């Protein structure tokens, strides 16, 4: 009698552990899907925002270059000055890349992953 109870308990443990494993697997699949979907959404938003920002920056740069060129009576000099401003901005961004790029990206990704 006790042997049958022990045998039944072991079979119940086996079935329960299999169900637990299957439900845990489904949970982690859904969690990974949710995290990847949020990350993809943030990534696409950033790409669209960057695209529109670059278009705006292009037109503002052209107008600034022509305005400076008109004021200096040399269009080439206006474009050269705007190019110099961009080189300076690139150097500043490169030397400050950890605080400008890396930390905000890590912070945003950690919010997506760990706040859910």
N, C-alpha and C positions, 0 to 999 in steps of 0.2 A: 504494500500500500504506500509506504513512504517513498519507495523507489519510483513509483509511477508519478507521485507528486513532484519529486525532484526532477524527473525527466520532463514533465510538463512545464515546470518552471524554467528549465533551461531552454526549452523550445520557445517559450514566451519571451525570454530574454533575447534569444536570437531574432525573433520576429520584430520585437520592439527596437532593437539596435539597428536592424535593417531599415525600418521605417524612419528612425531618427536620422540615419545617414542619408537616406533619400530626401527627406525634408530639408536637412541642412544643405545638401547639394543644391536643391532648388532655390533655397534662400540666398546662397552665395552667388548663384547664377543671376538671380534677379537684382541683387545688390550691385554686382559688377556691371550689369546692363544699365542700371540707374546712374551709376557713377560715370560710365562712359558716355551715356546720353547727355548728362549735364556738362561734362567736359567738352563734348563736341559742340553743344549749344553755345557755351562760352567762347570756344575757339572760333566758331562761325561768326558770332557777334563781333569779336575782336577783328576778324578779317574784314568784315563789312565796314566797321568803323574806321579801320586803317585805310581802306580803299577810298572812302569819302574824304577822310582827312588828307590823304595824298593828293586827291584831285583839287581840293580847296587850296592846299599849299602850293600846288603847281600854278594855279591861276593868280594867287596872291604874289608869288615869286615873279611871275611874268610882269604883272602890273608894277610891282616895286622896281624891277630891273628897268623897265621902260621909263618910269618916273624918275629914277635916279639918273638914268642916261639922258633924259630930257633936261634935267637940272644941270648936269655937268656937260651938256652938249656933246655927249659921246655914248651911244647906246652900248658899245662894247665895254666901256668902263662900268656902266650900270650892271651888266651881266657879270662882269668880273667881280664886282663888289658883292653881289648876291651869292656868287659861287664861293667867295671867301667866307661869307657868313655861314654858309652850309658846311664848309670844311671845319670851321671853328666849332659849330654845333656838333658835328660828328666827333671831333676830338673830345669835347666835353662829355658827350654821351658815352664814348668808349671808356674814358677814365672813371666815370661814375656809373658804370653799367651794373654793378652789384646793387646799388641802392635804387637805381632807376628801373632796372628790368628784372633781375634775379629775385630779389626779395618780394616784390609784388606778385610775381608769377607763382612763387612757392606758397605765398600766403593764400592766394586765390585757390590754387589747387588743393591745399590742405583744408580750406573751408568747404570745398565741394566734397572731398572725400570723408573728412572726419566729423562734419556737423550733421550727418544724416544717421 
